[in-house]
Amino acid sequence: MAEINAVTLAVTDMAVSFAFYRSIGWELAYGGPDASFTSFRVGTNFVNLTAGEGPPAGPWGRVIIHVSSPDEMWQRLRDAGYEPEFAPRDASWGERYFHVRDPDGHELSFARRL
């Protein structure tokens, strides 16, 4: 196996979720705020959104996205009106990171290796 090419997240309101993911700055590959399926380019891979029932009840996991500056991404999200769970911090496993939840509660972690 070479890589994971895409992660697809179920969302309850495509327009609201679309606005959140556009605020991150990802390039739209397909779909949009009125579509039932939307795909964003993340480097050479994709994060997809599919309109439907939303995430399952209870914990489901986390998507970790490496970025050049977690601090800049944290500020970008705050400037767009979103509230990450905590400010970027250095972890004992060798990453600087923070978490934020999208409008449906999916947990995203933005990180870079130290």
RANOR-V589552 format. One record per residue. N is the residue number from 1. RES is the residue in one letter. SS is DSSP state (A for helix, B for strand, O for the rest). OMEGA is omega in radians with two decimals (* if undefined). Layout:
N,RES,SS,OMEGA / N,RES,SS,OMEGA
This chain:
1,M,O,-3.06 / 2,A,O,-3.06 / 3,E,O,2.90 / 4,I,O,-3.05 / 5,N,O,-3.07 / 6,A,B,2.97 / 7,V,B,3.13 / 8,T,B,-3.12 / 9,L,B,3.07 / 10,A,B,-3.13 / 11,V,B,-3.11 / 12,T,O,-3.14 / 13,D,O,-3.04 / 14,M,A,-3.10 / 15,A,A,3.13 / 16,V,A,3.13 / 17,S,A,3.09 / 18,F,A,3.14 / 19,A,A,3.12 / 20,F,A,-3.07 / 21,Y,A,3.03 / 22,R,A,-3.14 / 23,S,A,3.08 / 24,I,A,3.12 / 25,G,O,-3.14 / 26,W,O,3.14 / 27,E,B,3.09 / 28,L,B,3.10 / 29,A,B,-3.04 / 30,Y,B,3.03 / 31,G,O,-3.12 / 32,G,O,-3.04 / 33,P,O,3.14 / 34,D,O,-3.08 / 35,A,O,3.04 / 36,S,O,3.10 / 37,F,B,-3.13 / 38,T,B,-3.12 / 39,S,B,3.08 / 40,F,B,3.03 / 41,R,B,3.06 / 42,V,B,-2.99 / 43,G,O,3.10 / 44,T,O,-3.08 / 45,N,B,-3.02 / 46,F,B,2.86 / 47,V,B,-3.11 / 48,N,B,3.04 / 49,L,B,3.08 / 50,T,B,-3.12 / 51,A,B,-3.13 / 52,G,O,-3.03 / 53,E,O,-3.06 / 54,G,O,-3.08 / 55,P,O,3.11 / 56,P,O,3.09 / 57,A,O,3.11 / 58,G,O,-3.09 / 59,P,O,-3.14 / 60,W,O,-3.14 / 61,G,O,-3.04 / 62,R,B,3.00 / 63,V,B,-3.13 / 64,I,B,-3.11 / 65,I,B,3.08 / 66,H,B,3.13 / 67,V,O,-3.14 / 68,S,O,-3.13 / 69,S,O,3.04 / 70,P,A,-3.13 / 71,D,A,3.11 / 72,E,A,3.11 / 73,M,A,3.09 / 74,W,A,-3.13 / 75,Q,A,3.12 / 76,R,A,3.13 / 77,L,A,3.10 / 78,R,A,3.12 / 79,D,A,3.12 / 80,A,O,3.08 / 81,G,O,3.12 / 82,Y,O,-3.08 / 83,E,O,3.04 / 84,P,O,-3.08 / 85,E,O,3.09 / 86,F,O,3.11 / 87,A,O,3.12 / 88,P,O,3.12 / 89,R,B,3.12 / 90,D,B,-3.12 / 91,A,O,-3.14 / 92,S,O,3.14 / 93,W,O,2.99 / 94,G,O,3.06 / 95,E,B,2.90 / 96,R,B,-2.98 / 97,Y,B,2.92 / 98,F,B,3.12 / 99,H,B,3.01 / 100,V,B,3.07 / 101,R,B,3.08 / 102,D,O,-3.08 / 103,P,O,3.11 / 104,D,O,3.11 / 105,G,O,3.07 / 106,H,O,-3.12 / 107,E,B,3.07 / 108,L,B,3.06 / 109,S,B,3.07 / 110,F,B,-2.99 / 111,A,B,2.92 / 112,R,B,3.10 / 113,R,B,3.10 / 114,L,O,*
